[in-house]
């Protein structure tokens, strides 16, 4: 029987936009925020232009 690949914890699933800013006590630099949803990056991707997006938001944009 083939070994089953482990799945990421639910908090890291790519089918959701970023994390709410209120989960952290401190203000964040813009580099930690998604350029689309303006939340904390979840499974971040960086475009060639340098903008950062959650994988969920990036996939919505390129569809």
Order of alpha helices (4+ residues) and beta strands (2+ residues): beta-beta-alpha
